Structure formats: C-alpha cells, structure tokens
Amino acid sequence: MLWLIIILLCLGNLKSELLDISNETNSDLEEGLFSLLLRLEIEENYNTLLIYGDDCAFPSLSRRLKIPTVLVSSGSTNFEWNFSSLTLILSCDFQAEREENYRTLMKLQMNRRLILLRGDIQPQSVCDFYSKKEQYNVAMVKDNLDQSGVVYSCRLFQEPNFEKVNLFEGNPIFIEQFRNMKGAPIRSFPDMLAPRCMLYRDPKSGKEKYIGFVANLLNNFVEKVNATIVMQEHLIEAGKEVSFVNITNWAAEDLLDIGMSEALSFKKTSFETLSYPYIMSSYCLMVPLPDDIPFNQIYIAIVDPFVLIMILLLFFVFSVMLIYLQEKSLSLSSVLMNDICMRGLLAQSFPFPRYSSRKLKLIFMILCFSSMITTTMYMTYLQAFLYTPPVEPYITSFDDLEISRYKLAITFYEEEILQFLNVSQEKVLVLEYSRFEQLRSTFNDNYIYPVTALRWITFSQQQDIFKSPLFYYEDELCLNYFDILSFPIRRHLPYRDLFEEHMLRQKEFGLTKHWIDRSFLDMRRLNLTSLKDFSRPIPDDQIEVHNLYWVFCMYFAGLGLGFCCFIVELMGPLNRWI
C-alpha cells in the first residue's frame, strides 16, 4: 500500500507538470496568434471575426481583441451572411470550415482566411484544397508559431503554391495575387457586333485582334494584370449563330470567365453573372424622317379651317351690310350669292355704285383691305410651301406607328417586349439577326428599327456624309428606356473586384467616351461600313399637271355650281326675262 501511494503521488506530480507545460505552450501560442492578428489588422483593417470551430485559441483571443465575433462551431451557418465585408475568417482546423450556405460562400469568397494547422498536414495540400473552391487569400500557422515565427501563405501563380513568410522580416502575409497573373489564361468569347467588338488582323504580328469600346476595355485589363486572353471557339456549334445571349449563358455555366460582349439583363432575377454596369444607354427606335407633303396637297395644307371659317363670316357680314344699306331688305339668296363681296374677298374688280354714301364707301374700303390681307397671306403661304414643302407629322408613339406606312423590323429577341406594347403583328417584321443588321445598315426607309443610343452614334455620324439625313432617334419611343450594358462574368470570378475597378477607372479617365466617339472611324477603317450616300434622290421641283389635282377639282366644282345656278335662272318665271 505504501508503494502504491508513492506511485500515485509521483504520477500526480508528473501530470501537474505536464499540464503546466501544456498551459505554458498554449499561452505562448495565444500570444503569438494575438500578435499576428494585430499585425493583420494593421496590414488591412477588419471589424468582424468569423471563427469556424471552437477547440482552439481563436475564441479566447476574440475577447482580447474586443471585435464583434461570430462563432460557428458546427462549421456552417444556417443564415445568409449580411455582416460587413471587412471580415477576417479564422479556422481552428483544416476541416473546420464546412460552409454550405451558397450566398455566404459568395460574399466571403475573397476574404482573408487564417487556419491553424495541427498534425502532419502539409501547406501545399491546404492551398490545393482552397484553390479548388476558388478561395485564394489563405494563410496557415502551426502550433510552434511562437518558436518558428513562420506563416505559410498560399500563392497561386507559382510553384510551390505557398510561401513561408517570416514574421520578423516584415514581408506581407496576404498579397493581391491577381494583379500579376503571370500569363494565366482568361477565357472569353466575342459577340462580333460593331462597334462594340470588331475583329481585325494586326499587320505587324499577323495575329487576330479585337477593337471596340467593349473589346478595348477587356484587352486593357488583360494587359494590366499580365494575363492572356483565350477565345473559347470550341463552344460554337456548327451552323449556329452566336449572340450575346449565348455568351451570357456560357458565362453563367462557368464556361467563360469574362465575355467580350454585352450581357443579357432582361428578365434577370439574379445579377451574380453580370458585372457592375459599364455604360447606361437606352434602346429606342430609329425612325425614318417624315416625307415632304406632295405638291398636290399643298393647296389643301395652306387652308387652315379656322381661318377659312373667319373669312366666310366676314363674307356674310359684308354681304348683309351692303345689301341692307343699298336695298333696305334682306333675303337668304341675296346674302349667299352676293357678287360684290365674293369678288372683293378674292381681290377681283367689282362694280362700284355711283353716289354711294359714306357708310357704303367705308364698307368697300374695309372689304378691299381684307381682300388684300387675305390674298397676300395665302400667296405667301403658297410660295413658301412650294419652295420648301412641309413634312408630314413625326411618329412619336406606337399609335402613330399603327397608322403609318412603315413596318417595324425586329429580331426574335424583341418579340416578347412588343407583346407588352400591344403592337399588331401586321406592323412587325421578324428577321434573323444577320438579316436585320444588313437591312438596317442599308438605311432602308420602309422600316423602323430598334437601336441602342450607343449604336445610333455611328449611324448619326454616317448620315453626316449624306446629302440629307434619312433617320432620327426617337427617344420617346423606346423598348427600354434604361438599357444597362454589363459584361457577362462567371459566378465565382476571383478577380471580379479588380475588373470592375478597372472598368470604372477607364470611364473616369475618359477612355470609354473616346472609344465610343471614334467608333464610326474604326468601323470605316475595318471596312465594316461604307461611305455610300443612301439618301433619297432630290425630287423634281417642277409643278406638273397631276400636282394641280385639287386646283382643277375646285375649278370644275365652281363651274358646276355656276352651271346649276344658270339652270335655276332659266327655269324661273318668264316675266323676269322680259
């Protein structure tokens, strides 16, 4: 029994010494981790800690840092992460983070991660594991941090894929790895729609390159991050037409990194595969300028109904006054058939009665003055309209489109939009995109075409070389008043923030506006547009017989009315003839 008691006392003493050593070791590790966390806060500020697991020193350190902390002991959250993006992620073990919430993974993809390694786990395998999840800001420490002073940080574009960072040398632990991609490929595909993206062959190198205000932005980004762009031509199916819709779908399926095209944003419920808006525009109609009024309708156009009614009222007033002052009696026939007033208002000579009273002379003077004003006004209108004919009304609504002679040429992408606008199918012509582009580029003024405000700039510049413009951009007649041009990108693109920052800087420096302004010159240099004058031929300004159609109609109508009056007089009593 005595020996048993001695052995138990020895074991207890040994256990207490081991616990003291363990506590001292944990205390040294905590101090090392605490110093490391303070250094990480200096390198890049963080205001939230997210800790996966609880069997390590990280939870206790959070209390010393006095920073809001979210402890996920199960390894996965059951809610969507809505906290600040300045979050530092700490993992108690290599497999402690088992996040399954998709939205949380998206929001925390590029956040910095610090992992506590235990056992014989190698840093290379950890970096491989996280790179497959496209999480690259990863650093690791081992239990002997207080002794070694080494942090293992993942490096993507090098071999081996990690770097030993000595805390005493002052080197950064986390770096922006995608600022130098060292020739890594960026998968893309062009939509080949001028002036956004146009293909040409470099005369010096003989390589195919792309130009345009969309292609230039992506080309500059590839050069900035020292990457290479690889066009995924194998995605094209034989005999099928490629459009921005296909490219948007390929990016959503992670087959492309960044598409060299506009992204399809219509009816999108999620914008995870769209970049920050590059350019704001509108998608309205390109409408032919209205035709000039034909010469044969000018004689009707100069007759304003209100002015004509006022002239007829003057005729009745003058007729009543003249007849009453001369005959002291009135009759309907004498008022309506007053020959003197009719001649006077038409600026023709008429018999002036002898021995007229002052009142009668005053009426004749007013009649002559009115006839001079009326005939001068209509003669001025007629000469001005014959020299420069007015145009027909502009189309400013879809109701005007319904009663016009034009049809609306569209592609099948706009069919669904027009259904909401209640445009009749008889006024719509649906074409394949290539046929639609060809028809629109020839300025066929029998149709109305949808066009973006950016594309209209090139059409407007092209019309400057015409003798007369053919189309105008009607910004009140739009399929989409707020058209957003974004790039299609894949969902987990790790350098999305760098690309969007580059996009905003290019706009801020004015490069985007410069590229858009010179779009027509680039198209002309690549022979994608012509200098042909598509304007209408100048009409012959000679007045022909058919232009006097309404004049002859009124003339023969007057002859017919006079003949009818003559017949009525012949059918009157015989004593009137005597």
Disulfide bonds with the S-S distance in Angstrom:
Cys56-Cys92 1.99
Cys127-Cys154 2.01
Cys284-Cys478 1.72
